């Protein structure tokens, strides 16, 4: 594979905030069966993780009483694509499993945190509450109270009434 695919992926990302998984698949198919280096596969995986994170945040922050079904379908499609790319990379570099899992997790968290910052814009009390709940969740996690920590962190990150926190 030449850098043409990577350039087309970059162009696609610039055209739309959330790239459709069908558009991504179409670009991959257009590239054909050309050989892809591990480095290029890693960049494609980064791209997929970024868009999986975007759609995950769109879905998680949609209101529970009127969920964003487009975001749900995109999220599911990107999850499948990320999993397939992850498996391909781990097959080529078995020692990279933990690093790749961390990359995927950070991408998901980054998009969720961006959405929460957008939601909190101009809401000083919600910002302070979020920071306090987040810090408390870290303390509870260190003490071994994981369920309490996860609950507090979900309250800090996701607004009430959303898919992630109904």
N, C-alpha and C positions, 0 to 999 in steps of 0.2 A: 504494500500500500504506500502510495506517495502521500505527501502532506496535504493533498487535495481534500481528502475526507475531513481532516482536522480543520482545514480552512472553511469547508462547507458547514461543519458543525458550529464553528465560531460565528459564521454569518447567520446561521439559523438562530442561534442564541441571541444575537443582536436584534433580530427582527421581532422577537416576541419574548415577553417576560417569562412565560412558562411554555416551554417547547412541548409539543404533543409527542407522545411515544410513537404514534404512527408515522409522524414526519421523520423521527430519528430512525425508525426501522426502514423507511423508504430510502434514506440516505445510505444506510449500511448495505441494503440490497443493491443499490445503484453502483456501489463500489465493487460489487462482485466478489469473487473468491480470491482477490489478490492477497498476497501474504502481508501479515501485519506483525510488526516487531512488538516486543514486550513493552517497550517504552510507549509506543503508540496505543497499544491496548490499554495501558495504564491511563493515558490521557482520555481515552474514550470512556473508561470506567469512571474517572473523575467527573466527566461531563454528565454521565448517567446518574451518578450519585447526587450531583448538584440539582438536577431536575427532579429526581425522586424526592429530595428534600423540599424543593419548592412545592410540589404537588401534595406532599404529606402535610405541609403547613397549611396549604389552602384547604385541604379536607379537615384537618384537626381544628382549625379556627372557624369553620363554617358553623352556623347555628344549628343546634340539634333539632329544632322544630322545622327548619328548612335547609337540609343538608345540600351541599354543593356536589351533586352526583357526577358532574363532569370531572371535578377534582378527584373524586373517589375512583373513577374509572382510570384516569391518568395515573394516579398514585399506584393502583394495582398493576398497570402495565409497566411503569417504570420499575416497580419492585421486581417483577419477573426479569426484566432486562438487566437490572443490577445484579441479580442473583446469577444469571447466566454469565455475565462478564466476570463476576467475582470467581465463579468456578473455573473459568478459562485462565484467569490470572494465577489462581492457586495451583492449578495443574502445571503451569509453567514455572512458578516460583513457590513451592510449598512453604517455605519459611516466611512468606509475606502475609499469611492468613491473618494474623493478629493486627498487623499494620493496616491491612485493607478493611478489616472490620471496624477499626478505629476511625478510619477515613469516612466510611459510610455513616457511622454514628455521629461524627462531628458535623457532617453535612446536614443531617437531619436536625440536629440541635441548633445549628447556625440559622437555618431558615425559620425555625420555630421562635428563636429569640428575636430575630428581625421582625417577625410578625407581631410579637408581643410589644416591642418597642414602638412600632407603628400604632398599635392599639392604645398604648399608654401616652401617646403624644398629647401634651397639654393636660394630663391627669396626674398631678403631683402626688395625690394621696395613693393612687393605684401604683405608681412607681415605687414609692416608699414601702408600701405593703408587699409588693413583689420582691423587693430586695430583702426585707426582713424574713419573709417566708422562705426564700431561697437559702439564706444563711442558716436559718433554723434547720432546714432539711439537711444541710451538710453536717451540722452538729449531730443530729439524730442518726445519720448514716454512719458517722464515725463511732457512735456509741453502739452500733449494731442493730438499731431499730429501722430496718430497711423499708418496711411497709409504711411506717409513719413518715419517713424521709421522702419516699416516692409520692405520697399523698400531698405533703406540703409543697414539694417541688411542682407537682401538677397544678396546685392552686396558685403558685407563683407564676407559672408560665402560661396557663390557659385560662381565658376568661370563663366565668360561669355561664352556662347555657350553650357552650360550644360542644362539638362532637367529642373532643378530648376530655371535656369536663362538664357533662350535662347538668 
